[in-house]
Amino acid sequence: MRLVENPLIVKGLAMSDDIQTAIDEAVKAHDVMLFMKGTPHFPQCGFSSTVVQILDVIGADYTATN
């Protein structure tokens, strides 16, 4: 893997331009965008489950991606 100068660095690994573009487009297209493990109907971790429950309780209109 080639590391490049990139403002979005996760655990020392730079994200590709394609990934950065996809994230940027998703965030701009939706008021609330949840990046999670699993789906809102079947979350795959406790954090994702908690966030989905909170968003559902407050009636937020959100989009999620696994």
Buried (B, 14 or more C-beta within 10 A) or exposed (E): EEEEEEEEEEEEEBBEEEEBEEBEEEEEEBEEBBEBEBEBEEBEEEEBBEBBEEBEEEEEEBEBEE
